[in-house]
Amino acid sequence: MAFDNILNTLEEQLGHVAVLIFPRNKRRIYVDVPPEHTLEANRFVFEVMGGRLATATGKDMPERIEILYHYCLDSEGMVVTIRTWAHKPDCEIDSVATLFPGVNFIEREIQDLLGVRFRNHPDPRRLILADDWPEGVYPLRRDSSIRKERKETPEFLRELTKEVTTP
């Protein structure tokens, strides 16, 4: 399937649910879908187009958390990304792990670090954060108290961080 065929297929089959379908370049296409169509869009790219779910990522935005599911179309050397969102402060969205058990750990990681609750997730336990980690504190959120507390970090840790981040 050539680039144009993939783009046309996505537009024909997901155009009715997508907010936007756009090529980032000749090897990458983004499909923006509202949260209520996340499962449908992911299922289509996986089952019909033969995409291999490579990973999912989360991104903190001012009013929402974006969740991006990245599919490799290996025979074409392309990536199709299904991008959706969970609105703050609730940050709830349907779990894709109900379709793909392999995404179980990735969604749990996004839950721990960004605070997204994945509805119907088969195993919503914490994955990265300790069991005694404070509820409602998400280390990768812009408004995280962890970032604010950095000012109270002992001097030797500030220096260590400075050495690592300074070129």
Sequence and secondary structure as in RCSB ss.txt:
>XXXX:A:sequence
MAFDNILNTLEEQLGHVAVLIFPRNKRRIYVDVPPEHTLEANRFVFEVMGGRLATATGKDMPERIEILYHYCLDS
EGMVVTIRTWAHKPDCEIDSVATLFPGVNFIEREIQDLLGVRFRNHPDPRRLILADDWPEGVYPLRRDSSIRKER
KETPEFLRELTKEVTTP
>XXXX:A:secstr
  HHHHHHHHHHHHTTT SEEEEEETTEEEEE  GGGHHHHHHIIIIIT  EEEEEEEEE SSEEEEEEEEEEGG
GTEEEEEEEEEETTT EEE STTT GGGHHHHHHHHHHH  EEET S  S SSS TTS TT  TTSTT HHHHGG
GGS HHHHHHHHHHH  
